[in-house]
């Protein structure tokens, strides 16, 4: 549970960056395995991943800085130190979606099918990003007496905030949930029609994040005195995912039941 992966003189490589890079590579692999379902070639997959990562990191960092702005006062350059950790997934998700939609329009790709194959890839990439959060010591959990509890080093934010008490490894909870979700979605791409996998991802991740946030300990303020900002967004995503899922299931069923007039 150490944030530094390697130090070579003045060069410091952090575990957070290593895990994000691994997540990027695995997400690219998953997309390439599924590219035929969206009628994409390898060059298009590479470009799509690059755009999604760039826009995703920008969006995730902007949301994080806004949410934790007091900690950046007087530390202007720290805003750009993404390698120190500090990304809000929803911010990255929304801006990455903008990039994907724009690229699909430019390349005349089927946007729904591209969103479908992006769903398991996104879940895999996010899983490894959360491992990076765990090693970096950010996005930590609340104190717990469970055997799952972990104790961070003395200089870590979780140790300082909770006086060295064991805390929930919420980052690893989310990693496990994302890997399970990615596996399910990967299989369903081969068994379902357009839009179903995307809808399931939106709904499922909204649920995962809503539940996981109850164990988070790094938030000091709650919206309406009840929910974290991520939970509020989850409360919007869950019904949106359900509505989309019902819509695409009915639409696909109607197509299957359409009489053949040949």
N, C-alpha and C positions, 0 to 999 in steps of 0.2 A: 504494500500500500504506500508506494513512494512515487511522487509525481515525475521524477527525473528518470528517463530511460538511459541516457548516455551523455557524458560530458567530455568534450574534446577541446581542451583549452578554453577559449571564449565561447565555443559553440555548445549550446545546451539543447538536447533533444528530449522532449517531454513525452511521457506515456500517452497523454491525451492526443497529441498529434499522431503518434504511431497507431493508436487504435482507430482514429478517424481515417487514416490512410488505408488500414486493413479493411475497414468498413466500405470505403470507396472501391477498393479492388473487388471485394466480394459482391457488392451491388452490381458492378459492371459485369462480373461473371454470370450472375443470375439473369441479368437483362439479356446477355448474349445467348443463354440457354433457352430463353423464351422469345427471342426476337422474331422467329417465324410466325408466331401467333399475331403479331402486329405488322407483319410484312415489312420488316426493317432489315437493313444490312448492317454490317459491323461498323462502318464509318458513321452511320446515323446513330447507332447506339453510343459510340464513343463521344460524339458531339453532344448528344442529349445528356449523358452523364456529366460531362464537363460543365454544361450550362446549368444543370440542376444543382451541382455542387457549389459553383460560384454564387449563384443567386440564393441558394439555400443558406450558405454560411453568412452572407450579407444580411439576409432577413433574420436569421437566428441571432446574430450578434446585435442587430438594431433592437430587437425585442428585449434581449437581455439587458442592454444598456438602459433602455427606457424603464424596465421593471426594477432595476437595482441602481438607478441613477445616483442616489446619495453616496454610494461607495466609489463613484468615479469623479466626484467633485475634487478639483485640484490635481487630477491625474489624467490629463487629456490623452496622452499617448497610450495609457493603459486600455483605452477604448479599442485600440486596434490590435491588442495582444491576444488574439484568438487562441494562440498556443497555450495560454495560461488557463484555458477553459472558460466557460461562461457563454453558453448558447441556449437559446430557448427554441425547442423543437418546432412549436407551432409557427413561429416567425419564419423559420427556414422552410417549413412545409408550404405555407401560403405563397411565399415568393418563388419557390421552386415550381409550384403549380403554374404560376404565371409564365415562367420560362418554358415549361413543357407545352403549355397551350400555344404559346407563340411559335415554338419550333414545329409543332404539328401542323399549324396553319401554313407556315412557310414551306414545309416539305410535303404538304398535302397528304399527311398520314391520318389514319383513323384515330381520332383523339381518344375515344373510349377504350379501344384495344391497347393503345399505348399506356393509358392510365392503369389498365389492368395489369400489364406486365411490369409496370413501375412499382406496383403495390408491394409484392414480396421483396423486391430489391430494396425498396425504401425501408422496410421492416428489418432486413438484415443489416443494412448500413447503420440504422439507428441503434440496433442492439450493440454493435461494437463501439459506437459512440458513447453509449452508457457505461460500458466497461472503462472507457477512458475517463468518464466522470468519476467513477469509483476510485480509480487509481490517483486521479488528480485531487480528490477530496471535496469536490463541489457537488451540489445537488444531493446533499446528504439527508439522512432520515432522522426521525425522532428517537429519543431514548427508548430502549426496550430491555426486558429481562429474558427475552427469548434466547434460545441457543443460537439463533441466527445472528444475534447482535455482533457488531464489530466495533473495535476501539481504534480510533484514528491516532496518529502520532501527536505529540504535544503541541506542535505548531499549527496543526490543521484547524480549519474553521469549526468543524464539528466538535473537536476536543475543547476548544476555547469556549464555545457557546454552551456546551453541556457538561463542562467540568470533568471531561474524561470518561463519561458514562458510555456504555455500549449503545450503539444506534442501529436502527434498521438499515440494512444495505439495499435501500430502495432502488439504487441504480441497477443492481443485479436482479432484483425482482422484475424490473422493466426489461432488462436484457432477456431473461428467460421467456417472458410473455411475448416479446417481439419475435424471438426465434421460433416459438411454437406457432405464432400467427403466420410468419413467413412460410413455414413448412406447409401449413394448411392451404394458404393462398397459392403456393407453387403448384400443388396438386390440382386445385380447382380450376386453374387456368385451362387445363386440358379437358375439363369436364363441363364447363359452363359457357354461356353465351356472353356477349359483350356487356360490360357495365356491372356485372354481378360481383366480380372480384374487387373492383374499385370500391363499390358500395359497402362490401363486407369489411374492407380495410378501414374505411372512414368510421363506420359504426364500431368496429372492434377496438381500434386504437383509442377512440373517444372513451370507451368503457375502461380500457386498461389504464389510461392516464388518470381518469376520474378516480378510480379506486386507489391507484398507486400514490396519488397526492395526499391521501389521508395519512400516509406514513412519512411524508416529507417533513423535515425539520428546519429547512433553510428559509422558510417564509415567515416574515414578521407581521404581515398585514393580510387580512382576508376581505374579499369582496362580499358585501352585505353581512359581514361578520360571520360568514359560514364557509365560503369556498375560496380556494386559491384562484388566481387568474387562469391557470391552466384548466382547472375544473369548470370554470364558467364557459371556456371555449369548448370543453368536452360536452357540456350540456347542450350546446348548439350542434356539435358534430354528430352526436348519437342519433337524434331524431332525423337529421339530414341523411345519414347513412341508411337508416331504416326506411325512410320514404323512397330513396333512390333504389334500394334493394327491392322493395315491393314493386316499384315501377318497372324495373328491368326484368324481373321475374315474370310479371304479367305480360309485358311486351313480347318477351321471348316465347311465352306460352301461346300467345295469340298467333305468332308467326308459325309455330309448330302445328297449330290447329287450323290454319288457313287451308281451305280446300284447294286441291290441285286441279287447275282448269285446263291442263294440257289435253 
